[in-house]
Amino acid sequence: MSRRDDRLCRVVADVLGEDATTIGDDSSPETTANWDSLNHLNIILALESEFQIELPIEGVLQARSVGDLRALLRKQGAEV
């Protein structure tokens, strides 16, 4: 699956105003210019809407990359 077809990467890219092909599991606030604390919250809200789940606050606070978000979503039963 390409990053463009990856729902998680697409949601993160949309929130950050990036091309989905530039977002991968290693993308994080340290590597992505528009990923600040406000956009982190916006990413979480967009993921909850996209995957129709509620993410636990502990996991949200600990997630430091797209890969962490992918693991968190899977832990909550989302297919990513």
Beta strands, then each sheet from edge to edge (+ up, - down):
end
